[in-house]
Amino acid sequence: KARKAVGDNMAKEETAMTASADGSYSWRDTKETAYLEIQTTEKKDDVNCKIESDSICIFTNKNETLLQGNLFQNVIVSECKWQWDEKGKLCLTLVKATPMRWLQVIR
């Protein structure tokens, strides 16, 4: 079965950003993708992101953790990405291995 391209029908499924329980990030999702935004004062070159199929770790060169934990469900690592927006927010796109809505990002 072919997967839909990420972003197909996004206008129909898009939801507003929701703050995480601890306030460290905002997120929204579609059945295929979860989007995260992390506001930080760190510089681009000082932040590292490690995405694994079942977990995520975002940390600084000073060994400060911005986000870490087990993901709600598995992701397709090769299709996930992270980048900075024009406002200095770290933006992540996590492509879900199993299309479904998530109740949370980190378990």
SVG drawing of the C-alpha trace seen along z (x, -y; Angstrom):
<svg xmlns="http://www.w3.org/2000/svg" viewBox="-11 -36 40 38">
<polyline fill="none" stroke="black" stroke-width="0.4" points="0.0,0.0 1.5,-3.3 1.8,-6.0 0.3,-9.4 2.8,-12.2 3.3,-14.2 1.1,-17.2 -1.6,-15.6 -5.0,-16.8 -3.2,-18.7 -5.6,-21.6 -8.5,-19.2 -6.6,-17.6 -4.5,-20.4 -5.1,-21.3 -3.9,-24.2 -0.6,-24.0 -1.0,-22.7 1.5,-23.3 3.1,-20.2 2.2,-19.4 5.5,-20.9 5.4,-23.8 8.8,-22.9 7.4,-22.7 4.2,-23.1 2.9,-20.5 0.1,-19.5 -0.4,-16.5 -2.1,-14.9 -2.6,-11.2 0.7,-11.0 2.9,-13.6 3.6,-15.3 5.0,-18.8 6.9,-20.3 8.1,-23.8 10.7,-24.5 11.4,-28.1 15.1,-28.4 17.7,-31.1 20.4,-28.7 22.2,-29.3 21.7,-26.9 25.2,-25.5 24.8,-24.8 21.8,-22.4 21.8,-18.7 18.9,-16.5 18.9,-12.8 15.7,-11.1 15.4,-7.4 12.4,-5.2 11.0,-5.3 12.7,-8.2 14.0,-11.7 16.7,-13.7 17.4,-17.4 20.4,-18.8 22.9,-21.6 26.7,-21.6 26.6,-22.5 24.9,-19.1 21.6,-20.8 18.6,-18.8 15.8,-20.7 13.6,-17.6 14.1,-13.9 11.9,-10.9 10.1,-8.0 7.8,-8.9 4.1,-8.1 4.5,-5.8 7.3,-4.9 8.5,-7.3 10.3,-6.7 13.7,-8.2 14.8,-8.7 11.8,-10.9 11.9,-13.1 13.6,-16.5 14.4,-19.4 15.2,-23.0 15.0,-26.6 12.3,-29.0 12.7,-32.7 11.7,-33.5 14.5,-31.3 12.2,-28.4 13.4,-24.9 10.8,-23.1 10.6,-19.3 8.6,-17.2 8.2,-13.6 6.7,-11.1 4.7,-8.5 5.4,-4.8 1.7,-4.0 -0.7,-6.7 -2.9,-7.7 -3.6,-10.7 -1.3,-10.9 -2.5,-11.8 0.9,-13.2 4.4,-13.3 6.4,-12.0 5.2,-9.1"/>
</svg>
